[in-house]
Amino acid sequence: MSAPDDPRCEWIECPMADGRTEWIRGACNHLEPVEVRGVVDGELLAFLCPDCDTQLPAQWKGTLS
């Protein structure tokens, strides 16, 4: 069995005692973070990953262009 086709996170292969293979979700890849901006001046304050609820710093570049 191959890893799930979900690019949002890393997948970790876990062999089971009965010979089957299961896959568990690993670290998030933060593919679609959302900008968090200040209400008063619109300053970029941070990014929020909707897949794992992680707050990323405003300087974060990741996969954004």
N, C-alpha and C positions, 0 to 999 in steps of 0.2 A: 504494500500500500504506500502511495506517495504522499508527500506533505499536502495539506489543504491548500487550495489555490486562493489564498487571501494575503495580499501583499502588505496589509496594515501592520503585521507583526512578524517576528521571527518564529519559526516552528522548530520544536525540539523533538527528535525521535526518541521514543521510549519503548524498548523491546519488553514484552511481557513474558512471564514465566512459561506460558503455554505456546510461545512461538509467534504470537501475533505482535504487530507493531501498532502502537498508539502514538498520536501526535499531540503535544500540549503547546499551548500558546506561550511564547517567550516575550522578549522585550518588544515594545511598540516601536514602529518606524516613524511615527509622527508625520504621516504623509499629507494630511489636510488640516494643519493647524489654523486656528481662527485668530485674527488680530484682536487684541483688547486695547481699546483706546480710551483716553480720558474724556469725560463728558464736557468739561469746561473748554479745553484747548485742543482736543483731538490728538494729543501726543500719544505715540505708540508706547504702551506700558508693558506689554507682554504678549505672548501667544498662548492659546489654550488648545490642547489636543482633544478633540471630541471623542476619540476612540478610547483614550485611557485617562482622561481628566487631568493630565499633567500640565502644570503651568510652566512655560518655557520663557526664558528671559527675552527682553525686547531685542537684544543683540543677536538672538538665535537666527541662524541662516538656514540650516537644514536643507530641505529640497526645494525651498522657495527660490524663485528667480528674481 
